[in-house]
């Protein structure tokens, strides 16, 4: 059933990826060049929510670098223009780790129907291509799932530092397995209301998809935001598969701020971090293919520094999980 289900839906995600270039061609001008580089540090954790928990998607860490516009290999630039048409281009490189656990982390032998322990460590390369009202993103991620991803070391090591009980079932985590994923996203930026002095309301609809051995999905959603300087970015950055505006931003005024709310729906064909290793037997849970998220949050950009805070509410991802799950995300970026 696992192979059949994946085969049934992989074409959907692949077709969505192939359709992104055609949806991406906008009939407007690219924004001005931006000579600044951007670095980002991001933490996602269920402890940032109320009530605080220590389960399911329990931690995400990401370090990112975005290049100045035009500073990318020629063949990457050429591919971007071939698929997306004209636009201002940047490269983004991310190092990220995400950690998942069952709902009961104090069992030496976790419930075999619960989500398995899993760490995922990856390096992600993304092309970001902008027009005034659109952002197109194409990505490639290479990584590893299993003990080599250092999920157990990071989680229990931190618990030891702060004097918390270690999670006891990591010896049942997924086995080492390399990962390779390709992804694409398309964001539209539409002004809804303009109150003057840079104050307005925007809608940011988005479609995205991923195909690979970590996760196969296609999704659509968007956010609506209110604030000043809304043309400075395409929304805050979040770790995939959540809606993400990426780390690239160019401030249009000395102080930029906004608050937002958003939602998405996702069709998932495969998720190794729930369904277990592809090539060896491992703990696994039964995937729920139809999923949805709600997001609320805000961001501020001042003196070239962007700080964002987001709360995400997720529907269940596997059978037997809690009715809903939430976690917080905080990111800080600096231009130089």
N, C-alpha and C positions, 0 to 999 in steps of 0.2 A: 504493500500500500504506500510505503514511503516513496519508492521510486515512481510509482504510477502517479501519485499526487504531484510530485515535483515535475514530472514530464508534462502533466496536464497544464500547469500554470507557467512553466518557464518561458513558453512562447509568448505569453501575455506580457511578462516583464521585458523580454527581448524586443518585442514589437514596440513597446512604449519607449525603450531606449532609442530604437531606430527612428521613431517618430519625432523625437525631441528636436533634431536639427531642422525639420520642416516647420515645427511650431516656433522655432527660435528666430526666424528671419523677420526682423522688425524694420519698418519703413521710417526710421528716424536716425539721427546723427549720433555718433559715439560721443561720450563725454570727453572733456579735455584730459590730456595726459596727467598722470600723478607720479612725481619722482620719488615718493616716500615708500619705504619698506614698512611692514607691520609685523609685530610679534604678538602672540596671544598665549595666555595660560588659562585653562578652563578646568573647573571641577564640577562634576555632576554626582550627587549623592542623595540617597533617601534620608540621610540625617539632616539635610537642609530643609526638610519638609516638616509640617506639623499635622499629624503626629509623626515623630521620628521612628523609623524602623531600621532593620539591618537584614534585608532579605531581597530576593529577586534581583532586579537591576540595582545593585547596592553601591557601585562606584564607577565613575568614568573620569579619566585624566587625559588631558590633551595639551600638547605644545604645538603651536603652529607658526609658520613663517609665510608671509605674502610678499612677493616681489614688487618692485615698482612696475608701472605699466610699460609694456614693451620689452621687459627684461626676461626673456624666455627663449628656449631653443627654437631655431627657425622652423624645424619640421613640425614642432608642436603648434607654432603660430599658424603655419600653413594649413594644418589639419583643422584648426579652429575656424579659420576663415572659409575653408571649403565646406564645412558642415553648418556653421552658424552664420555665415555672411560677414559683413563688416562689423567692427566693434573694437573697443579698447580692451587689451588683454593683460592678464596677470597670471602668475603661477603661484600655487599654494602647496606647501609641504607640511604634513602633520605627522606627528608621532603620538599614537593614542593607545590607551589600554582601557578595556571595559571588563567588569567583574560581575558575575551572576551567581546567585546561591539559591538553594531551596527556601521554602517559607519557614522551616524549622531548622535553624543552623546549629542546634545543640545535640542533634542526634548523630551518634557515631555511624549509624547505618541509616541514611536518609530514606524517606518514603520513595520507593522506586517509581511511583507515578508523579512525583514532584519534579520541579525543574532541576536539572543537574547542576552541580558546581562547574563553573567554566570561567576561564580567563581568555581574553583575546587581545593580542598585542599586534599592532600593525603600523605600517608606514603608508601614508596616503598622498598621492600626487594629483593635483587638480588644476585644470585650466579654467579660469574665470574670464568670461568675455561679456562686456557690457555695452549697451546702448543707453541713451538717456532714460528709457523706460523699461528696459529688460536686463536680466542677468541670466546667462547660460553657463552651466557648469558641467564639465566632463571629468570623471575621476577614475583612477586606478589605485587599488589597495593591495598590498602584499603583506602577509603576516603569518601568525601561527596561533593556533588554539591548543590549550593543554598546559601541563606544568611549565613548559618553556615560556609561556606567556606571563609567568610570575604572579598570577592572581593570588595564590595562597600566600606567597611571601609578602606581598604588599598588604593584603587584608589582615592577616594574623600578626604581621610585624607591627602594623599600626595599632592593632588592639593591644599588643603587649606594651607599646609605648604609653598608651593612655590608661592602662590598667584594666582593660576589658577582657572578658572571657574569650578565648579564641574560638572560631568556628570549627566544629569537630569532624565534619564529614568530607574534608578536602581530598582524602585518599580515594574517594569515588568520583573525582572530577573527570572531565573528558580527557582523552589521550592526546598526545602531541599529533598535530596534523597541520600541514601548511595550508594557507588560504590565499585565494586570488579572486578579486571581485572588481567588476567595472560598474560604474554608476553614471547617471546623468540627471540633471535637474534644470528646470526652467522656471524663472520667476518673472512675473509682470508687475510693474509698479504704476498704479492708476490713482490720480488725485481725485478725491470725491468732494471735498469742501476746502475752500481757501478763505480764512478769516483775516488775511493780511499779516504783515510783519513776520512772515515765515511760518505762521501757525495754520495747521490744516489737518485734514483727515485723509488717509490713504488706505487703499486696499492692495494687498500683495498676494494674489493667487499664485499657486505653485503646483507643478507636477514633477514627479521624480520616480526613478526606478533603479534597481540594482539587479545584476545577474552575476552569480559566482557560487562557490561552494560554501561560503559562510551564510549568506542569506539571499533569497530571490524574492523580490517584491515589486509592486507598482502602487503608487499612491497619488492622491490629489487632495489639496486643501488650500489654506491660506490664512492670513491674519489681517485684521483691521487695526490701524493705529492712529493715535492722536498726539500731536506734539509740534515742535518747531524744528526746522532743518531736516525735513523728512527725506529730502533728496540726497542726504549724506551717505545712506547705505540702503540695503535691501532687507533690513531686519536683523535681529541678533543671530549669532552663530550657536548652533546646538550640534551635539554628536548625532550622526545618522543612526536611525532613519528619520528622526524628527525633522520638522520644518526648519530650515537653516538658511539664513541670508549670507553665510560665509563670513570670513574675517575681514574681507576687503571693505574699506570705507574711506571717504574723502569728505571731511567736514565742510559744510557750506556756510557756516556762521560760527562765531566764537563759542557759543553754547548751543549744543544740540540735545534735545531730550524728546522722549516719547514713551507712551504706555500703549499696550496692545492686548488683544485677545485673538485666539485663532483655533482652528480645528482642522483635522484631516481624517481621511479614511484610507485604509491600506488593505491590499490583498497580498497575502504572503503564501508563496508556494513551498518555501523551504527555509528553515532556520536551524543550522547545526547546533547553535547554542541552546536550543530547546530539544530538538529531535535526536541529538547525539551525533557521534562521529560518523562520517560517511563511509570509511573504509575498514573500521574495526568496531566490534561490539562495545557499547558503552551505556551508561545510564541515559535515559531519555524520557520525554513527556510527549503527550499528544497535542499537536499544534492546533490552535484555532486560527483558521486562515483569514477571517474577516476581523480586522482590528481598527480601533479609532483612538485618537488622542485629542485632548484639549490643552491649550497653552495660554497662560497669562503672564505678563511681565512688563518690564520696562528697560530702557537704556538711556545713558547719558554720555555725551562726548564733550570733553573740555580740555583745551590745550593739547589736542591730539590724542588724548587717552579716552578710550571707550570702555565703559563698565556696563555690563548687562546682568540682569537677574530674571530668571524664568522659572515658573512652576509648571510642571507637566503632569497631566492626569491621563492614565492609560487604561483602556479596557483590558480584560484578561487576554493573555497571549497563549495560554495552554489550558487544557481541561483540568479542573481541580484547583486552579489558582483563586486568589481572593477576587471579590467582585470588581474591584478597581485597585489601581496602584498609583502612587504619585512620588515624585522626586523633584529636587531643586537643582538648578544650574546657575553657576556664577562664572563669568568670564571677564577678563581684563586684557585690553589690547593697547599697544603703544606704537605710535608712528615715529620713525627716525630717518 
